[in-house]
Every structure is written in structure tokens, then in C-alpha cells.
Amino acid sequence: MKNHSSKLIIALAFIIFPLSCAASTSGRICQYNPDSGKPNPLGMRSYITITEDEGSTIVTYEQFPSNVDENVTLTTKRELTFHDTPLDTARVILLQNKNYYSELVGYDDPEGFAPVNEVLTCESN
């Protein structure tokens, strides 16, 4: 009987382990969808992407490259990482704490994250 129990435990381990690994690496991504018909509150050259991966959430602010001089461009990219924080919780934190949003975008915005949050579309990645 002991031999059968050991085989059952090993078999269950092979079944459960891949499932737990898949669950830990799955996540969601939220971003502005230009096809939504809603205007991007950041304008046409900036956007925010929120990515959830392995229990943490990364909020990325990016601006499309702009010309500085001939053959010279400048691209802005800033990331705010919420360690061990699910995506939905990170969004609430950004809504409640305007200082985090200001740090992310690099300027004080009296409206904060709320206008951007309203136009984000999320999907599994």
C-alpha cells in the first residue's frame, strides 16, 4: 500500500506543479485602446501601460520619440513597480495617491490617475 501511496503523491505533484507555475506567471495588461472612441487624456504621444506579472504590477509611462536635433531623438520611459501587489490593487493605490502618479509621469497633475484609469482596457496576457 505504501508503494501505491508514493506513486499517487508523485503523480499528483506532476499534475499540480505545472498548474501552479502557470498560475504564477499569468497576468493581465491594461492599456489605452485607440479603437475605444475615448480620447487619451495623455494626448496622442504619451500612454500608460499596466502589466501584472507573478504577483507584482509594473506601471509604465512612455512618450513617443521626439526630435531634438538632426539624427537625435529623445524617448521618455518611466516605470513604477508595485511589488507583491495585484493589478487591481495597484490601480486603487494610484487613484488614492496622486504623488505616485506625479512621480510616474514626472509632473504634477491635479486630476491624477483617474482620467487615465477610465480609458484603460485590460486583458489577459
Sequence and secondary structure as in RCSB ss.txt:
>XXXX:A:sequence
MKNHSSKLIIALAFIIFPLSCAASTSGRICQYNPDSGKPNPLGMRSYITITEDEGSTIVTYEQFPSNVDENVTLT
TKRELTFHDTPLDTARVILLQNKNYYSELVGYDDPEGFAPVNEVLTCESN
>XXXX:A:secstr
 HHHHHHHHHHHHHHHHHHHHHHHH  EEEEE GGGS   TT SSEEEEEEEETTEEEEEEEEEEEEEETTEEEE
EEEEEEETT  HHHHHHHHHH HHHHHHHHTS  TTTTHHHHHTEEEEE 
